[in-house]
Amino acid sequence: MSKRDYYDVLGVSRDASDETIKKAFRKLAKELHPDRNSDNPKAAERFKEVNEAHEVLKDRKKRAAYDQFGHEAFSNGAPGAGAGGFRGARGGADIGSAFSDIFDDLFGDIVGGRRGGGRGSDLRYNLAIDLSDAFEGKQVTIKAPGAVSCEACGGAGGAGGAQPSQCPTCSGAGKVRAQQGFFTIERTCPTCAGRGSVIKDPCRACNGAGMVERERSLSVQIPKGVEDGQRIRLAGEGEPGMNGSPPGDLYIFISVKTHALFKRDGADLLCELTVPFVDAAMGGSVEVPSLDGGRTKVAIPAGTQPGKQLRLRGKGMPTLRSARVGDLYLEIQVETPINLSAKQKELLKSFAKESSPKQSPESAEFLKRAEGFWAKADN
């Protein structure tokens, strides 16, 4: 079942302000919280749906990506968007994280992100290539906007590379507990925003974030035989982790452009070859191109009919991580001549007089079936 529009889920317009989105989320979260709907099994699913929509629309980068690409912005992974041509490539919101988020939001203790000191986020980059690039393989350079580790502090966030110190509020746990009636609720620490550490003297270059925005040039090898929709993983080229923790990965998602002559079917290629009706009737030969830029002389058998396929072995696509090469199929289309001269018309009339039904068996068979149909209709 397709996902509902996130704005419809929260019941807000597409130009709704951040505050409007937050109010709509709080209202729905209170109404749908499973503790209040223990007799309604659909409440938990609806609650997750509301939380998922809020996770995207409350974040400016994620919301911008969603407005431009819709749910496709977060395909092959959960909501998460980077800068420029990047989108989050992994993760996911489950019911446990939904509970945690709603407690945080309702009791007003969110100060920053909850990523803490873990591994950095994965990034997604969409790369469009020509079919010839997929055939030959290619080295390309991409511009990768995004966060990189701050050189001034080495990613530590503290001035001069000083390491963060343990948070005095949560003693490094990243969470604090509060009593709410009969419940003991664990919330994100308001002092360290869940990181478990604080920076007393932040680095001026990155304001304590440990990361700065910078465009990078990355070299990507497009392998032979890569197909539309496949992805290439660049380990460690994703978003840096907080406080010097390991970076995520960069995933290059490949889309192969439509070719003017060839259509791809796995490792095979299909090319429509149009020949004059004289060559189709009497036979002939024609040069056809192959994707490697070469030429191959192909014989057209006499009596070739439209739709007939000729197979050229080994002229298709290479197969990824294999020595196998596909074939090239030529699908014949017979062209009927136009703008005939008077002499040509007379010659065709003479040809028709000399022709017999045996020379056009398919036409004769059709006429036979049509006569049978009319005979039944008359009765």
Secondary structure, 3 states (H helix, E strand, C coil): CCCCCHHHHHCCCCCCCHHHHHHHHHHHHHHHCHHHCCCCCHHHHHHHHHHHHHHHHCCHHHHHHHHHHHHHHHCCCCCCCCCCCEEECCCCCCHHHHHHHHHHHHCCCCCCCCCCCCCCCCEEEEEEECHHHHHHCEEEEEEEEEEEECCCCCCCCEHHHCCCEECCCCCCCCEEEEEECCEEEEEECCCCCCCCEECCCECCCCCCCCEEEEEEEEEEEECCCCCCCCEEEECCCCCCCHHHCCCCCEEEEEEECCCCCEEEECCEEEEEEEEEHHHHHHCEEEEEECCCCCEEEEEECCCCCCCCEEEECCCCCECCCCCCECCEEEEEEEECCCCCCHHHHHHHHHHHHHCCHHHCHHHHHHHHHHHHHHHHHHC
